[in-house]
Amino acid sequence: MNMNRMGWIQIACLAALLTACAGASREYVLTGKLDNCTGNYALLGGNDAGEMDTIAIASDGTFRYAKTFGASSMSFLMLEKGGVFPLLLIDGTENHLEADLATPGQYRITGDLEAAYTFYNKHIKDFSQITEEQGNSFKRLQTAYADYRQTILVRLADIPDKGFHALFGETLERQILSNLLTYWGRWRGKVPVGDDADYNRFMEEVDLGVSPYAANVLLFTYLSWFREYRLEKGGENLYQYLLSVVEEKVKDPAMQQQGYEMVFSDMFNKGDSFGEAETVYNRGLQLVTDPELHAWLVKEYAAFKKLQPGSPVTDCEWSDEEGKSSRLSDLFGKVIYLDVWATTCRPCCAEIPYLAKLVQRFKGDPRIEFVSVSTDANRQAWLNKLAKDKPQWKQFWKEDFSQLYNVDIIPRFMLFDREGKIITLDAPRPSDPGIIGFIEGHLK
């Protein structure tokens, strides 16, 4: 059997979070013979909590595994060397896997579920083809999935194992929901979110309350869409709006708490652009009932407030190329344009020539200081890069600098005023066409 392993992996990883119909009381049994196997164990994903079982493999490549799961699911068998194989975990069935690990993608599964595997392999191919052919129009994709659902459920009746029927039906719905919810993510940046009325209508009406899977796996995508949708409408009260979306749309209490955490994490990372942080925080104190999440919120908000425009710069000690220590505060008295970077970050390195031109543009201006701070774990790699580039502005190294300013992605450029207060922690990059005007506007 030759099939698309990546397709199986993607579907299996999604489906591994699910439990479906109640299984039979008898064990699920899997035996196998793996030719050219050099390992002595394999990992099997077994339940909705993401737990893994270990299967011992004999020196001749044979193995036997038996377990009662209590609920059917789709999973995978993973070898350290040799690939990943999809599995249907249905209690009361006996199955046999044969593969030659020297030939990736070739394997055969026989036994009680042989017909089910053949059916599912074809489904993966057909489902992927529909997604590819109709994926540039949400309405066409939605219609194509509806038609496909009717057709394949008729074909499903020919599969003898009834346990597979319920499992496949639930998995199909999750695959469809996943692809519809993430439609905007696949086309993000190509089409404004507000331009597809059909997709927006679907997102506003979709019921996450009936699908723990959607809340678990896709809630971030769901909230990202609402964020962009709100921003296109002006963005006023953005995070208050997102909190209300979670409160109204997500009915599962545990998933709802995760949704609140996502909203606050986004605000803490992106900043208080609309001046609503205090209102959102106070609302969060009422909505967050999980004790650990509540404590996290209080702690993170206190740190967040310290990093807002107008707050004092968080001082720190760092070292220069010669190993001499100094403090960020030693530079106060000038406006500071600060570059947070690392030699392992390609976008960071791509900004260096633009930063060099920017430094040259303001050369001799006593009002501003340009500074780069490396967060490299390998100090020597930083020194090697400086020796090669020979930058003409101040260079410092502090591996944990990003933690002080809650920086999750680099490069990051910051601007501090003469008094040592934050102007912004997200200044334009040197390559931004408006960077000169931005800096000059803060030198007056």
C-alpha positions in Angstrom: 0.0 0.0 0.0 1.6 3.3 -1.1 0.1 6.5 0.2 0.8 10.0 1.3 2.5 9.7 4.7 2.3 13.4 5.4 -1.4 13.4 4.8 -1.8 10.5 7.2 0.3 12.3 9.8 -1.7 15.5 9.6 -5.0 13.8 9.9 -3.8 11.4 12.6 -2.3 14.2 14.7 -5.6 16.0 14.6 -7.7 12.9 15.2 -5.5 11.7 18.0 -7.0 14.4 20.2 -10.4 12.8 19.8 -12.4 10.0 21.3 -15.3 8.7 19.5 -17.8 6.0 20.0 -17.7 3.6 23.0 -15.6 0.6 22.0 -16.1 -3.1 22.7 -14.9 -4.6 25.9 -12.3 -6.9 24.2 -8.8 -5.8 23.6 -7.4 -4.0 20.6 -4.6 -6.2 19.2 -1.8 -5.2 16.9 0.9 -7.5 15.7 3.6 -6.7 13.2 6.7 -7.6 11.2 9.1 -4.7 10.4 11.9 -5.6 8.0 15.2 -3.7 8.3 14.2 -2.3 11.7 17.2 -1.2 13.7 15.3 0.1 16.8 14.0 -2.0 19.7 10.8 0.0 20.4 8.1 2.1 18.8 5.7 4.7 20.2 2.0 4.5 19.9 -0.3 7.5 20.5 -3.2 6.1 22.4 -5.8 8.6 23.8 -7.2 12.0 23.8 -4.8 13.3 26.4 -1.9 12.7 24.0 -0.3 10.0 26.1 2.1 7.5 24.4 2.6 3.8 24.8 5.8 2.0 24.1 5.8 -1.2 22.1 8.8 -3.5 22.3 10.2 -4.8 19.0 12.1 -8.1 18.9 15.4 -8.4 17.1 13.7 -10.0 14.1 11.3 -7.0 13.8 8.2 -8.7 15.2 6.0 -7.2 17.9 2.7 -7.7 19.6 0.6 -5.1 21.4 -2.8 -5.5 23.2 -4.8 -3.0 25.1 -8.4 -2.0 25.9 -8.9 1.7 25.1 -12.5 2.0 26.0 -13.1 4.5 23.1 -12.2 4.3 19.5 -9.7 6.8 18.1 -7.3 7.4 15.2 -3.7 7.4 16.1 -0.2 6.5 14.7 2.8 4.2 15.3 6.1 6.1 15.3 9.5 4.6 14.9 12.7 6.4 15.8 14.1 5.4 12.4 11.7 4.3 9.7 8.7 6.5 9.7 5.1 6.9 11.0 2.2 4.5 10.3 -1.5 5.4 10.8 -3.6 3.3 13.1 -7.3 2.8 13.8 -7.6 2.0 17.5 -10.9 0.0 17.8 -11.3 -2.4 20.7 -12.2 -5.9 19.8 -10.3 -5.9 16.5 -7.1 -7.8 15.6 -4.7 -6.2 13.1 -1.4 -6.9 11.5 1.2 -4.4 10.2 3.9 -5.4 7.7 6.5 -2.9 6.4 10.0 -2.8 5.0 11.6 0.2 6.6 14.1 0.4 3.8 11.2 1.4 1.5 9.5 4.5 3.1 5.8 4.8 2.4 5.3 1.1 1.7 3.3 -0.9 4.3 0.3 -3.2 4.6 -2.3 -3.6 7.3 -4.4 -6.6 7.3 -6.9 -8.1 9.7 -10.3 -7.0 10.9 -9.9 -3.4 9.8 -8.3 -4.1 6.4 -11.3 -2.7 4.5 -11.5 0.3 6.8 -7.9 1.2 6.1 -8.5 0.9 2.4 -11.6 3.1 2.7 -9.8 5.7 4.8 -6.8 5.9 2.5 -9.0 6.8 -0.4 -10.9 9.3 1.8 -7.6 11.1 2.5 -6.8 11.4 -1.1 -10.3 12.5 -2.2 -10.6 15.0 0.7 -7.3 16.6 0.0 -8.1 16.9 -3.7 -11.4 18.7 -2.9 -9.6 21.1 -0.5 -7.0 21.9 -3.1 -9.4 22.4 -6.0 -12.1 24.4 -4.1 -9.9 26.0 -1.5 -9.8 29.5 -3.1 -13.5 30.1 -2.4 -15.1 29.5 1.0 -18.6 29.0 -0.5 -17.4 26.5 -3.0 -15.4 24.7 -0.4 -18.3 24.6 2.0 -20.6 23.3 -0.7 -18.1 20.7 -1.9 -17.7 19.3 1.6 -21.4 19.1 2.0 -21.7 17.1 -1.2 -18.8 14.9 -0.3 -20.2 14.2 3.1 -23.4 12.7 1.6 -21.5 10.6 -0.9 -18.9 9.1 1.4 -21.4 8.3 4.2 -23.3 6.1 1.6 -20.0 4.3 0.8 -19.2 3.9 4.4 -22.2 1.4 4.7 -20.1 -1.1 2.8 -17.4 -1.3 5.6 -18.3 -4.3 7.9 -16.8 -2.9 11.2 -19.5 -0.8 12.8 -17.0 0.6 15.3 -15.3 2.3 12.4 -18.6 3.8 11.2 -19.0 6.0 14.3 -15.3 6.8 14.5 -15.1 7.9 10.8 -18.3 9.9 11.0 -17.0 12.0 13.9 -13.5 12.3 12.4 -14.9 13.5 9.1 -16.9 16.3 10.9 -13.7 17.4 12.6 -11.7 17.4 9.4 -14.4 19.5 7.7 -14.7 21.9 10.7 -10.9 22.2 10.9 -10.5 23.1 7.2 -13.4 25.6 7.3 -12.3 27.3 10.5 -8.7 27.6 9.2 -9.7 28.8 5.7 -8.7 32.4 6.5 -5.4 31.3 7.9 -4.5 29.6 4.6 -5.4 32.8 2.7 -4.2 35.3 5.3 -2.3 38.2 3.8 -3.8 37.5 0.3 -7.4 38.5 0.9 -8.6 41.0 3.6 -10.6 39.2 6.2 -13.7 41.3 5.6 -13.8 40.5 1.9 -15.4 37.1 2.2 -18.9 37.5 3.5 -19.6 33.7 3.4 -16.6 33.0 5.6 -17.3 35.8 8.0 -20.9 34.6 8.4 -19.8 31.1 9.1 -17.3 32.3 11.7 -19.9 34.4 13.5 -22.4 31.5 13.6 -20.1 28.5 14.3 -20.8 26.8 17.6 -17.6 26.0 19.4 -19.6 24.9 22.4 -20.4 21.5 20.9 -16.8 20.7 20.0 -14.1 20.4 22.6 -11.7 19.6 19.8 -12.4 22.9 18.1 -11.9 24.8 21.3 -8.7 22.8 22.1 -7.0 22.9 18.8 -8.5 25.7 16.8 -9.5 28.3 19.3 -6.3 30.3 18.6 -7.2 30.5 14.9 -10.8 31.4 15.8 -9.7 34.3 18.0 -7.1 35.4 15.5 -9.8 35.8 12.9 -12.1 37.8 15.3 -9.1 40.0 16.2 -8.4 40.8 12.5 -12.1 41.3 11.8 -12.4 43.7 14.7 -9.3 45.6 13.6 -10.7 46.1 10.1 -13.7 47.7 11.7 -11.6 50.1 13.6 -10.4 48.0 16.5 -12.0 50.0 19.4 -12.3 48.0 22.6 -10.5 45.1 20.8 -9.7 43.0 23.8 -13.0 43.7 25.6 -14.6 42.4 22.4 -12.4 39.2 22.4 -13.2 38.5 26.0 -16.9 38.7 25.2 -16.4 36.3 22.2 -14.9 33.7 24.5 -17.5 34.2 27.1 -20.4 33.8 24.6 -19.0 31.3 22.1 -17.0 28.8 24.2 -19.3 26.9 26.6 -16.9 24.3 28.0 -15.5 25.9 31.2 -12.0 24.6 30.9 -11.7 25.7 27.2 -13.2 29.0 28.2 -10.4 29.6 30.7 -7.9 28.8 28.0 -9.6 31.3 25.7 -9.2 34.0 28.3 -5.6 33.2 28.6 -5.1 33.5 24.8 -6.7 36.9 24.9 -4.6 38.3 27.7 -1.4 36.7 26.2 -2.1 38.5 22.9 -2.6 41.8 24.7 0.5 41.4 26.8 2.5 40.6 23.6 1.1 43.2 21.3 0.5 46.1 23.7 -2.4 48.4 24.7 -3.0 50.2 21.4 -6.5 51.2 22.4 -5.9 52.2 26.0 -8.2 49.5 27.4 -5.7 47.4 29.3 -7.0 48.3 32.8 -10.6 47.8 31.9 -9.8 44.4 30.3 -7.7 43.4 33.3 -10.5 44.2 35.8 -13.0 42.3 33.6 -10.6 39.4 33.5 -10.4 39.2 37.2 -14.1 38.5 37.2 -14.0 36.0 34.3 -11.0 34.0 35.3 -12.0 31.4 37.9 -9.0 29.0 37.6 -6.7 29.8 40.6 -3.5 29.2 38.7 -4.6 31.3 35.7 -5.8 34.0 38.1 -2.4 34.2 39.7 -0.7 34.2 36.3 -3.0 37.1 35.2 -2.1 39.2 38.2 1.6 38.6 37.8 1.7 39.2 34.1 -0.4 42.3 34.2 2.0 43.8 36.8 4.9 43.1 34.5 2.9 44.4 31.5 2.2 47.7 33.1 5.9 48.2 33.6 6.5 48.0 29.9 3.9 50.5 28.7 4.8 53.9 27.0 5.8 56.4 29.7 6.9 53.8 32.2 10.6 53.8 33.3 12.9 51.7 31.2 13.8 48.4 32.9 17.5 48.8 33.6 19.9 45.9 33.2 23.6 45.1 33.2 25.2 43.9 29.9 28.7 43.5 28.5 30.5 44.8 25.4 32.9 43.0 23.0 35.8 43.3 25.4 33.7 41.8 28.3 33.4 45.1 30.1 30.2 45.5 32.0 28.0 48.5 32.0 24.3 49.4 32.4 21.6 50.4 30.0 20.9 53.5 32.2 24.5 54.7 31.5 23.1 55.8 28.1 20.3 57.9 29.5 20.4 61.6 28.4 19.9 60.7 24.8 17.1 59.2 22.8 18.0 55.5 22.4 17.1 53.4 19.4 17.7 49.9 20.6 18.0 46.8 18.3 17.3 43.3 19.9 18.8 40.6 17.8 20.7 37.4 17.5 23.2 35.9 15.0 20.9 32.9 14.5 18.0 35.1 13.4 18.0 35.7 9.6 15.5 38.6 9.7 17.7 40.2 12.3 20.8 40.0 10.2 18.9 41.3 7.2 18.2 44.5 9.1 21.9 45.2 9.8 22.7 47.0 6.5 19.7 49.2 6.9 20.7 50.0 10.5 24.2 50.9 9.3 22.7 53.4 6.9 20.4 54.8 9.6 23.4 55.2 11.9 25.3 57.0 9.1 22.2 59.3 8.5 22.3 60.5 12.1 26.1 60.5 12.5 27.2 63.3 14.8 23.7 64.0 16.1 24.2 64.3 19.9 20.5 63.7 20.6 20.4 60.0 19.7 22.3 56.8 20.5 22.0 53.6 18.4 22.5 50.4 20.3 22.3 46.7 19.5 21.9 44.0 22.1 22.5 40.4 21.2 20.6 37.6 22.9 22.8 34.9 21.5 23.3 31.9 23.7 26.7 31.5 22.1 28.7 34.7 23.0 31.5 33.7 20.6 29.1 33.5 17.7 28.2 37.1 18.4 31.9 38.2 18.6 32.6 36.4 15.3 29.7 38.3 13.7 30.9 41.6 15.0 34.5 40.9 13.8 33.1 40.2 10.3 30.6 43.2 10.1 32.5 45.8 12.1 29.4 47.8 13.0 29.9 51.5 13.9 27.5 51.7 16.8 27.4 50.4 20.3 27.1 46.6 20.7 26.2 44.7 23.9 25.5 41.1 24.8 22.8 39.9 27.3 21.4 36.5 26.6 18.2 37.0 28.7 17.4 40.6 27.6 14.2 39.4 25.8 12.8 38.2 29.1 13.1 41.7 30.6 10.9 43.1 27.9 8.6 40.2 27.2 10.0 39.9 23.6 8.7 36.8 21.9 9.9 37.5 18.4 13.1 39.2 17.1 14.2 41.4 15.6 12.6 43.9 17.9 13.4 47.7 17.9 12.7 49.9 20.8 12.8 53.7 21.4 13.5 55.2 24.8 13.5 59.0 25.6 16.2 61.1 27.2 14.8 60.6 30.7 14.9 56.9 30.5 11.2 56.3 29.8 9.7 54.0 27.2 8.4 55.6 24.0 7.7 52.3 22.4 8.8 48.7 22.5 7.8 48.1 18.9 9.5 50.8 16.9 9.7 50.6 13.1 12.5 48.6 11.7 15.5 50.3 10.0 14.2 49.0 6.7 10.9 50.7 7.2 10.5 53.7 4.7 9.1 55.8 7.5 11.9 55.2 10.1 13.7 58.5 9.6 10.6 60.5 10.1 9.7 58.4 13.1 13.0 59.1 14.8 13.1 62.8 13.9 9.6 63.2 15.3 10.9 62.0 18.7 14.1 64.2 18.7 12.3 67.5 18.9 
